[in-house]
């Protein structure tokens, strides 16, 4: 049974994974390259929960126990007590391999190592783990506390016992599972990221404006967010990297990144995190940049 979860990477995704695991009563170790970054992430989770308590959306006792279950770290030696280690670093394969090699030296014999990758093949990353039988993909969706779905992706060598342990973990944090084969993009992003990329193609061709593309998808397809609005939320650099991975993995030209997406990333327009993407976030209300 998974009682202690370690999350490597204290950004938006990692913090969300840490929060839902702590809310479920598990001890959570939240780590990053420095203890300061891990502590800041922990404080941000605490402040977010405090606001939800004020609004009456979260019970005060649950918020307090969640924060009490969170522990920060920067040294991978802390991973020795973890039953499950989830990597939630940036979507770069070289960085992930380095994390698995370093973290793997400190894992208990029974511990499961997982990646939150949205696009990189699990079997390929498993070679950097201590035991590919105990390596698996656990892909959460953003924002983690609100999104009910988790994709579980076994690699070629992943054991049945590992899959079942992860099923139990996902159920315990109140999420639903879809089981995907280890193919580029898995299920959801294999469909949705090219959809966003196509929206960037449509914008670049002048077929529609930012506002009209997002409005068309929201009202015409009943989506809660338009594709360009969502792209800014995810990060244009992340989306570009995913499209490059799909293209390299399949050789299929339909995964060619939209030129406008590449141009925005080259300009440092990465979306909300940089203050500018398909929208400008410098004011009180986002303004379309095109």
MINU-54834 format. One record per residue (C-alpha): x, y, z; residue number from 1. Coordinates in nm, 2 decimals. Layout:
<atoms>
      px      py      pz  resi
       X       Y       Z   NUM
...
</atoms>
This chain:
<atoms>
      px      py      pz  resi
    0.00    0.00    0.00     1
    0.12    0.35   -0.09     2
    0.15    0.56    0.22     3
    0.43    0.80    0.14     4
    0.45    0.98   -0.20     5
    0.75    1.18   -0.32     6
    0.71    1.44   -0.60     7
    1.01    1.56   -0.78     8
    0.94    1.90   -0.93     9
    0.75    2.17   -0.74    10
    0.60    2.36   -1.03    11
    0.24    2.38   -1.11    12
    0.19    2.01   -1.19    13
    0.41    1.88   -0.91    14
    0.24    2.10   -0.65    15
   -0.10    1.98   -0.77    16
    0.00    1.62   -0.74    17
    0.15    1.68   -0.40    18
   -0.17    1.86   -0.28    19
   -0.41    1.59   -0.39    20
   -0.19    1.32   -0.24    21
   -0.17    1.50    0.09    22
   -0.54    1.57    0.09    23
   -0.59    1.19    0.07    24
   -0.40    1.15    0.39    25
   -0.07    1.04    0.26    26
    0.27    1.17    0.37    27
    0.41    1.38    0.08    28
    0.76    1.48    0.01    29
    0.78    1.77   -0.23    30
    1.12    1.84   -0.38    31
    1.30    2.06   -0.63    32
    1.65    2.16   -0.72    33
    1.66    2.38   -0.41    34
    1.49    2.36   -0.07    35
    1.38    2.72   -0.12    36
    1.17    2.64   -0.43    37
    1.02    2.34   -0.25    38
    0.92    2.56    0.05    39
    0.78    2.83   -0.17    40
    0.56    2.57   -0.35    41
    0.44    2.43   -0.01    42
    0.35    2.78    0.11    43
    0.16    2.85   -0.22    44
   -0.04    2.53   -0.16    45
   -0.12    2.64    0.20    46
   -0.23    2.99    0.08    47
   -0.45    2.84   -0.19    48
   -0.62    2.61    0.06    49
   -0.67    2.90    0.30    50
   -0.85    3.09    0.03    51
   -1.07    2.79   -0.04    52
   -1.15    2.76    0.33    53
   -1.25    3.13    0.34    54
   -1.49    3.07    0.05    55
   -1.64    2.77    0.22    56
   -1.52    2.53   -0.05    57
   -1.27    2.33    0.17    58
   -1.31    2.22    0.53    59
   -1.07    2.39    0.76    60
   -0.96    2.06    0.93    61
   -0.89    1.90    0.58    62
   -0.69    2.21    0.48    63
   -0.48    2.19    0.80    64
   -0.42    1.81    0.77    65
   -0.32    1.85    0.41    66
   -0.06    2.12    0.49    67
    0.07    1.90    0.78    68
    0.12    1.61    0.54    69
    0.35    1.82    0.32    70
    0.73    1.80    0.37    71
    0.99    1.97    0.14    72
    1.32    1.83    0.03    73
    1.60    1.89   -0.21    74
    1.84    1.60   -0.14    75
    1.73    1.28   -0.31    76
    1.84    1.09    0.00    77
    1.50    1.18    0.14    78
    1.34    0.95   -0.11    79
    1.44    0.64    0.09    80
    1.11    0.64    0.27    81
    0.89    0.68   -0.03    82
    0.66    0.41   -0.16    83
    0.59    0.60   -0.48    84
    0.81    0.86   -0.65    85
    0.65    1.08   -0.92    86
    0.88    1.29   -1.14    87
    0.70    1.61   -1.25    88
    0.99    1.81   -1.40    89
    1.00    2.00   -1.73    90
    0.91    1.80   -2.05    91
    1.27    1.74   -2.15    92
    1.38    1.38   -2.18    93
    1.75    1.45   -2.09    94
    1.65    1.61   -1.76    95
    1.41    1.33   -1.67    96
    1.68    1.06   -1.73    97
    1.92    1.25   -1.50    98
    1.65    1.26   -1.23    99
    1.57    0.89   -1.26   100
    1.94    0.80   -1.24   101
    2.00    1.02   -0.93   102
    1.68    0.94   -0.75   103
    1.70    0.57   -0.82   104
    2.01    0.53   -0.61   105
    1.81    0.61   -0.30   106
    1.48    0.42   -0.35   107
    1.36    0.14   -0.13   108
    1.35   -0.20   -0.29   109
    0.97   -0.20   -0.31   110
    0.93    0.16   -0.43   111
    0.76    0.25   -0.76   112
    0.91    0.52   -0.98   113
    0.68    0.71   -1.21   114
    0.68    1.00   -1.46   115
    0.41    1.26   -1.51   116
    0.53    1.30   -1.87   117
    0.26    1.39   -2.13   118
    0.45    1.27   -2.43   119
    0.78    1.08   -2.38   120
    0.77    0.70   -2.42   121
    0.77    0.53   -2.08   122
    0.97    0.23   -2.20   123
    1.25    0.46   -2.31   124
    1.27    0.64   -1.98   125
    1.25    0.32   -1.77   126
    1.60    0.22   -1.87   127
    1.73    0.50   -1.64   128
    1.53    0.36   -1.34   129
    1.66    0.10   -1.09   130
    1.40   -0.16   -1.21   131
    1.19   -0.11   -1.52   132
    0.93   -0.35   -1.37   133
    0.86   -0.08   -1.11   134
    0.85    0.21   -1.36   135
    0.53    0.35   -1.50   136
    0.37    0.66   -1.64   137
    0.11    0.85   -1.43   138
   -0.01    1.15   -1.63   139
   -0.22    1.40   -1.44   140
   -0.41    1.69   -1.60   141
   -0.39    2.06   -1.52   142
   -0.51    2.19   -1.28   143
   -0.46    1.87   -1.09   144
   -0.69    1.94   -0.79   145
   -0.98    1.99   -1.03   146
   -0.93    1.75   -1.31   147
   -1.07    1.40   -1.24   148
   -0.86    1.21   -1.50   149
   -0.53    1.03   -1.47   150
   -0.37    0.84   -1.76   151
   -0.17    0.53   -1.65   152
    0.08    0.41   -1.90   153
    0.27    0.09   -1.84   154
    0.61    0.04   -2.01   155
    0.72   -0.28   -2.19   156
    0.85   -0.42   -1.86   157
    0.61   -0.28   -1.61   158
    0.48   -0.55   -1.38   159
    0.11   -0.62   -1.31   160
    0.18   -0.56   -0.94   161
    0.30   -0.21   -1.02   162
    0.00   -0.13   -1.23   163
   -0.24   -0.25   -0.96   164
   -0.05   -0.05   -0.69   165
   -0.09    0.26   -0.90   166
   -0.46    0.19   -0.97   167
   -0.51    0.18   -0.59   168
   -0.32    0.51   -0.54   169
   -0.52    0.69   -0.81   170
   -0.85    0.56   -0.66   171
   -0.74    0.68   -0.31   172
   -0.68    1.03   -0.44   173
   -1.03    1.03   -0.59   174
   -0.94    1.02   -0.96   175
   -1.05    0.82   -1.25   176
   -0.81    0.61   -1.47   177
   -0.77    0.55   -1.84   178
   -0.51    0.29   -1.92   179
   -0.30    0.38   -2.23   180
   -0.05    0.18   -2.43   181
    0.30    0.33   -2.45   182
    0.26    0.52   -2.77   183
    0.35    0.89   -2.85   184
    0.11    1.12   -2.67   185
   -0.08    0.84   -2.51   186
   -0.46    0.89   -2.54   187
   -0.57    1.24   -2.45   188
   -0.28    1.45   -2.56   189
   -0.23    1.25   -2.88   190
   -0.58    1.39   -2.97   191
   -0.57    1.73   -2.80   192
   -0.23    1.88   -2.86   193
   -0.25    1.85   -3.24   194
   -0.59    2.02   -3.20   195
   -0.43    2.31   -3.03   196
   -0.15    2.31   -3.29   197
   -0.41    2.32   -3.57   198
   -0.57    2.63   -3.40   199
   -0.22    2.80   -3.42   200
   -0.21    2.71   -3.79   201
   -0.56    2.86   -3.84   202
   -0.45    3.18   -3.66   203
   -0.12    3.20   -3.86   204
   -0.31    3.16   -4.19   205
   -0.54    3.45   -4.10   206
   -0.85    3.24   -4.12   207
   -0.97    3.36   -3.78   208
   -0.86    3.59   -3.50   209
   -0.76    3.48   -3.15   210
   -1.10    3.58   -3.02   211
   -1.30    3.42   -3.30   212
   -1.10    3.09   -3.28   213
   -1.15    3.06   -2.91   214
   -1.52    3.17   -2.92   215
   -1.59    2.93   -3.21   216
   -1.45    2.63   -3.02   217
   -1.61    2.72   -2.69   218
   -1.96    2.79   -2.83   219
   -1.95    2.55   -3.13   220
   -1.80    2.25   -2.96   221
   -1.90    2.33   -2.60   222
   -1.55    2.35   -2.46   223
   -1.50    2.54   -2.14   224
   -1.18    2.71   -2.28   225
   -1.07    2.79   -2.63   226
   -0.76    2.62   -2.77   227
   -0.55    2.93   -2.77   228
   -0.65    3.03   -2.42   229
   -0.57    2.68   -2.30   230
   -0.24    2.69   -2.49   231
   -0.13    2.99   -2.29   232
   -0.24    2.82   -1.97   233
   -0.03    2.50   -2.05   234
    0.27    2.69   -2.19   235
    0.36    2.74   -2.55   236
    0.71    2.60   -2.50   237
    0.56    2.28   -2.35   238
    0.32    2.24   -2.64   239
    0.60    2.30   -2.90   240
    0.82    2.04   -2.73   241
    0.54    1.78   -2.73   242
    0.47    1.84   -3.10   243
    0.84    1.79   -3.18   244
    0.84    1.46   -2.98   245
    0.54    1.34   -3.18   246
    0.70    1.43   -3.51   247
    1.03    1.26   -3.41   248
    0.86    0.95   -3.28   249
    0.63    0.89   -3.57   250
    0.78    1.07   -3.87   251
    0.43    1.17   -3.96   252
    0.42    1.53   -4.11   253
    0.07    1.59   -3.95   254
    0.26    1.65   -3.63   255
    0.46    1.94   -3.78   256
    0.45    2.23   -3.52   257
    0.27    2.54   -3.65   258
    0.52    2.81   -3.76   259
    0.34    3.07   -3.55   260
    0.38    2.85   -3.24   261
    0.75    2.82   -3.30   262
    0.79    3.19   -3.36   263
    0.61    3.28   -3.03   264
    0.83    3.05   -2.84   265
    1.15    3.19   -3.00   266
    1.03    3.54   -2.90   267
    0.98    3.43   -2.54   268
    0.60    3.45   -2.57   269
    0.52    3.14   -2.36   270
    0.18    3.21   -2.24   271
    0.06    3.30   -1.89   272
    0.39    3.22   -1.73   273
    0.58    3.48   -1.93   274
    0.30    3.73   -1.94   275
    0.24    3.71   -2.31   276
    0.14    3.44   -2.56   277
   -0.18    3.43   -2.77   278
   -0.30    3.68   -2.51   279
   -0.12    3.97   -2.33   280
   -0.16    3.93   -1.95   281
    0.01    4.26   -1.85   282
   -0.33    4.42   -1.76   283
   -0.63    4.32   -1.55   284
   -0.79    4.15   -1.84   285
   -0.61    3.93   -2.10   286
   -0.59    4.10   -2.44   287
   -0.55    3.91   -2.77   288
   -0.21    3.97   -2.93   289
   -0.33    3.90   -3.28   290
</atoms>
